[in-house]
Amino acid sequence: MYPAPPVIRTEVFTRIPDQYRKAGQLSKERLHAGKGTLATDSYIEGPSFDRDGNLYLVDIAFGLVFRVSPMGKVTLLAEYDGEPNGLKIHRDGRIFIADHKNGLLLLDPGLGTLTPYLRRARTEGFKGLNDLYFASNGDLYFTDQGQTGMQDPTGRVYRSSADGRLECLLGNVPSPNGIVMNPAENLLYVAATRGNSVWRAMVLPDRSLTRVGLFVQMSGGSGPDGMAVDQAGNLLVAHAGLGAVWMFSPHGEPLLRIDSCMGRMTTNIAFGGNDNRDLYITESESGCVLVARMEIPGQPMYSHHA
């Protein structure tokens, strides 16, 4: 066992305004799947920054996409029949959304429209997409979670190559969720939420995966959700249901715990701010975005590269 890491606390950056909240309107599908209650009025996820410092968010429960200014002003960009879960911005400016209901989508922020990019794999429907990550060469990694878990460990991890090839890299994950690579891009991390663990795979020069193993075993809460990496290669993991974000060294040692100042559903994270040292956290229970100041800057996303 490792000693308990130091703890820091977040503060609230912004809150989804009341006008965009929808208490009592949760769909029967989500209720039957155990995803919220009629008291759920907002469930934000998918934080990602554009080059201008605007933060993009999605609301899974109600099919909403928001843009948040650097000052914290929330603007509704889109409302549609879907369940947007993850969002990342390509370096060419395209905004990709992993939608649990509709597959991989592209958002036009000016028109507020969403168009299909990838609805299924080789005529087979997805279980329910969750999160996504761009490698520096343009390869898009994404997770297909659905209702998988310890009772059905068949969640999948895909890679959509920059040249258009789609490959299923893993097909045995109990609830694959957040996904990210280390700075050298020779390791792939996958949050296995229902296994309450983070998996790590070695990425070979031909981009195949090998030596897939359990990197960190966690406990409590709902399990690991969204993840990010800093420039030192430390892995930051949002622990949904526990109200915390953990920082682990590249060797898996717990270095820091970041506690929520609001609810316990700390679902996803993104580095931002002028020096990329502010860690923004979606707290889905309260519909708030939290922020904590970090010592080491975050690894720049593919969308930020020149």
URUR-V133513 format. One record per pair of residues at least 6 apart in sequence whose ideal C-beta (glycine too) atoms are under 6 Angstrom apart, sorted by the first residue. I is the first residue (numbers start at 1). GAP is how many residues later the second one is. Records with the same first field share a line. If there is no record, write none. Layout:
I=GAP  GAP
//
This chain:
2=251  252
5=249  250  251  252
6=250
7=250  252
8=250  284
9=250  252
10=250  251  280  282
12=276
13=59  276  278
14=54  58  275
15=273
16=26  271
17=57
20=56
21=20  21
22=19  40
23=18
24=14
26=10  12  14  35
30=6
36=25
40=21
42=245
43=16  17  18  241
44=13  15  238  240  243
45=13  15  40  222  223  237
46=12  40  41
47=8  10  221  223  233  235
48=8  39  40  41  222
49=6  223
50=39
53=17
54=13
55=13
56=11  31
57=9
58=7  26  29
60=23  25
63=17  18  19
64=15
65=12  13
66=8  10
67=8  10
68=6
77=32  35
78=34
80=34
82=17  19  20
83=16  17  18
84=13  15
85=13  15  45
86=12  44  45  46
87=10
88=8  44  46
89=6  214
91=211  212  214
94=12
95=12
97=8  10
98=31  32  33  34  44
99=6
100=28
103=15  16  23
104=13  14
105=9  12
106=9  11
107=7
121=45
126=18
127=17  19
128=17  18
129=13  15
130=13  15  47
131=12  46  47  48
132=10
133=8  46  47
134=6  168
135=50
136=166
138=24
139=20  22  23
140=20
141=18  38
142=16
143=14  33  36
144=12
145=10  30  31
148=6  7  27
149=25  26  45
150=24  44
153=19  21
155=18  20  21
156=12  15
157=12  13  19  33
158=10
159=8  10
160=6
169=40
173=19
174=18  20  21
175=18  19
176=14
177=14  16  48
178=13  47  48  49
179=11
180=9  47  49
181=7
182=47  51
183=50  116
186=17
187=13
188=13  15
189=9  11
190=9
191=7  33  36
192=7
193=30
196=22  27
197=17  20
198=17  18  26
200=13  15
201=8  11
202=8  9
204=6
215=37
216=32  36
218=6
220=22
221=18  19  20  21
222=18  19
224=13  15
225=13  15  42  43
226=12  42  43
227=10
228=8  41  43  70
229=6  70
230=66  68
231=65  66  68
232=64
233=17
234=13  15
235=13
236=9  11  33
237=9
238=7  28  29  30  31
240=25  27
241=23
243=17  21  23
244=13  15
245=13  21  24  36
246=11
247=8  9
248=6
249=6
258=34
260=6  23
262=21  24  26
263=20  22  23
265=19  20
266=15  17
267=15  17
268=14
269=10  12
270=10
271=8  27
272=6  8
276=21  22
277=17  20
278=13
279=13  15
280=9  11
281=9
283=7
//
